Every structure is written in C-alpha cells, then in structure tokens.
C-alpha cells in the first residue's frame, strides 16, 4: 500500500467531503438512527470543507486517492474554562481501518498542535462507539468523566477525552 500523509490543500475539499460523508455512514450505521443518517448529504459535507478551506487538516492518500483525514484546531465549545485544543474529527474509510493509518493521522495532528504551542488536546466521542474509545485510549487519551447530550435523531451521549501534548 502506497500511503502518503500531507496537509490538506483547499482544492482537496471534494475528496475530503466524500470521505466525511461515506465514513459517517459506515461508522455510525449501527450507532445512530437510520433516518438521521439518511438525511445526511454529500452536499452538506462539501459546503463544510469548501468553506473552511481544509485548514488544519491532514489527509491520508493511498494510491493517489484521499481515504482519510484528521482535523484539529481550537476547542469549538470551550465549556471547560481551560486552555485546550481539539481533534475536531478523524475519519477513515472502513476498508483501510486496522492499518495504523488513523494512528498516523492523529499523530500528525498532535505534532502540529505541539508545534503551535498547545499543551493539551481534547475530543468528543460517541459513548456507544466502542471502537473509537478503544483507539483513543490506546494512543493515550483519557476519559475526563465530562459528557454532553446531543440530539442526533435520538438523544446520544458524547464523552470528552483529553491528552497532554
């Protein structure tokens, strides 16, 4: 497998949006209501990544095609009153999981956050996403015990994990 990790370019927005849309459907098919997932659109993902110009994002490219990405930045909703950055999303297409691509993407993001002077990073994870929780724990994130309830077609719980950089 020919893997390249690189910072995303603004022109990558359509490929990143496609990964975002497809990975959402793959990852959450058994974790979120079907009606909610059926209402997600590729067009809404395209708008997100076109508007943010794909800044602070690493992409995983396999054989010339973007198959995953990880985005980072400031904590979007800082309800914790402490200096935190955030892994704002990490997505990888199912056929490429278990190849350490996700680990390499998040390590890339953590390196960038350290270079920017950040000392601690957090992320939100769906409480029922046991694979993601296991992945984050393996790379040194810890559950803070903090959570929030979100309505995603039904009420779900998201847990907040952090890691010192």
C-alpha positions as CSV (number, residue, x, y, z in Angstrom):
1,X,0.0,0.0,0.0
2,X,1.4,3.4,-1.1
3,X,0.5,5.8,1.8
4,X,1.2,9.5,1.9
5,X,0.2,11.8,4.8
6,X,0.2,15.5,3.9
7,X,-1.5,18.7,4.9
8,X,-4.7,19.2,3.1
9,X,-5.0,21.8,0.3
10,X,-8.1,23.9,-0.3
11,X,-8.7,22.1,-3.5
12,X,-9.0,18.8,-1.6
13,X,-12.4,19.8,-0.3
14,X,-14.5,17.5,-2.5
15,X,-12.4,14.4,-1.8
16,X,-12.4,15.1,1.9
17,X,-16.2,15.7,1.9
18,X,-16.7,12.4,0.1
19,X,-14.6,10.6,2.8
20,X,-16.5,12.5,5.5
21,X,-19.9,11.5,4.1
22,X,-19.1,7.9,3.4
23,X,-17.2,7.3,6.7
24,X,-20.1,8.8,8.7
25,X,-22.5,6.3,7.0
26,X,-20.0,3.4,7.5
27,X,-19.1,4.2,11.1
28,X,-22.4,5.2,12.5
29,X,-24.8,2.8,10.7
30,X,-25.3,0.7,13.8
31,X,-24.9,3.6,16.3
32,X,-27.3,6.3,15.1
33,X,-30.9,6.1,13.8
34,X,-31.2,5.2,10.1
35,X,-33.5,8.3,9.5
36,X,-30.8,10.6,10.8
37,X,-28.1,9.1,8.6
38,X,-30.4,9.0,5.6
39,X,-30.8,12.8,5.9
40,X,-27.0,13.5,5.8
41,X,-25.9,14.6,2.4
42,X,-22.7,14.8,0.5
43,X,-23.6,18.4,-0.4
44,X,-23.6,19.5,3.2
45,X,-20.2,17.9,3.7
46,X,-18.9,19.6,0.6
47,X,-20.1,23.0,1.9
48,X,-18.3,22.4,5.3
49,X,-14.9,21.7,3.7
50,X,-15.2,24.2,0.9
51,X,-16.0,26.9,3.5
52,X,-13.2,26.1,5.9
53,X,-10.6,25.7,3.1
54,X,-9.4,22.4,4.6
55,X,-7.1,24.3,7.1
56,X,-5.5,22.4,9.9
57,X,-6.3,19.1,8.3
58,X,-4.1,16.1,7.4
59,X,-5.1,13.8,4.6
60,X,-4.2,10.1,4.1
61,X,-3.6,9.4,0.4
62,X,-3.4,5.8,-0.8
63,X,-2.6,5.2,-4.4
64,X,-3.3,8.9,-5.3
65,X,-6.8,9.0,-3.6
66,X,-7.7,10.6,-0.3
67,X,-9.1,7.9,2.0
68,X,-9.0,9.6,5.4
69,X,-8.4,12.9,7.2
70,X,-8.0,14.4,10.6
71,X,-8.8,18.0,11.5
72,X,-7.7,20.0,14.5
73,X,-8.0,23.5,15.9
74,X,-9.2,25.4,18.9
75,X,-11.8,23.8,21.1
76,X,-15.0,24.8,19.4
77,X,-17.2,24.9,22.6
78,X,-14.9,25.6,25.5
79,X,-17.2,24.9,28.4
80,X,-14.3,23.7,30.5
81,X,-12.6,27.1,31.0
82,X,-9.1,25.8,30.4
83,X,-6.7,26.0,27.5
84,X,-7.5,23.2,25.2
85,X,-7.2,22.5,21.5
86,X,-9.4,19.9,19.8
87,X,-9.2,17.0,17.4
88,X,-12.3,18.1,15.6
89,X,-12.7,14.9,13.6
90,X,-10.9,11.9,12.3
91,X,-12.4,9.8,9.5
92,X,-11.1,6.8,7.5
93,X,-12.9,4.6,5.1
94,X,-13.7,1.2,6.5
95,X,-11.6,-1.0,4.1
96,X,-8.4,0.8,5.3
97,X,-9.0,0.6,9.0
98,X,-6.7,-1.6,11.1
99,X,-3.7,-0.5,9.0
100,X,-2.5,2.2,11.6
101,X,-3.5,5.0,9.2
102,X,-5.8,6.5,11.8
103,X,-2.9,6.4,14.3
104,X,-0.6,8.1,11.9
105,X,-3.1,10.8,11.0
106,X,-3.7,11.7,14.7
107,X,0.0,11.6,15.5
108,X,0.5,14.1,12.6
109,X,-2.2,16.4,14.1
110,X,-0.8,16.1,17.6
111,X,2.7,17.0,16.3
112,X,1.2,20.1,14.6
113,X,-0.7,21.1,17.8
114,X,2.5,20.8,19.8
115,X,4.4,23.0,17.2
116,X,1.7,25.6,17.6
117,X,2.4,25.7,21.4
118,X,-0.6,23.7,22.6
119,X,-0.2,21.7,25.8
120,X,-3.4,19.8,26.0
121,X,-5.9,18.5,23.4
122,X,-9.5,17.2,23.8
123,X,-12.0,15.4,21.6
124,X,-15.6,14.3,21.8
125,X,-16.6,10.7,21.1
126,X,-20.0,9.0,21.0
127,X,-20.4,6.9,24.1
128,X,-21.5,3.8,22.1
129,X,-18.6,4.0,19.7
130,X,-16.5,1.3,21.5
131,X,-14.0,1.0,18.6
132,X,-13.2,4.7,18.7
133,X,-13.0,4.8,22.5
134,X,-10.6,1.9,22.4
135,X,-8.5,3.6,19.7
136,X,-8.3,6.9,21.7
137,X,-7.3,5.1,24.9
138,X,-4.5,3.2,23.1
139,X,-2.9,6.4,22.0
140,X,-3.0,8.0,25.4
141,X,-6.3,9.9,25.6
142,X,-8.2,9.6,28.9
143,X,-11.9,9.9,29.7
144,X,-12.5,13.1,31.7
145,X,-15.9,12.0,33.0
146,X,-17.3,15.0,31.3
147,X,-20.1,14.4,28.8
148,X,-22.8,16.1,26.8
149,X,-26.1,15.0,25.5
150,X,-26.8,15.7,21.8
151,X,-29.9,15.1,19.7
152,X,-28.9,13.1,16.6
153,X,-32.3,11.7,15.6
154,X,-32.4,10.4,19.2
155,X,-30.6,11.6,22.3
156,X,-27.0,10.3,22.5
157,X,-24.2,10.9,24.9
158,X,-20.8,12.1,23.8
159,X,-17.8,11.7,26.2
160,X,-14.9,14.1,26.4
161,X,-11.4,12.7,26.3
162,X,-8.1,14.6,26.8
163,X,-4.4,14.1,26.3
164,X,-1.4,16.1,27.4
165,X,0.9,17.1,24.5
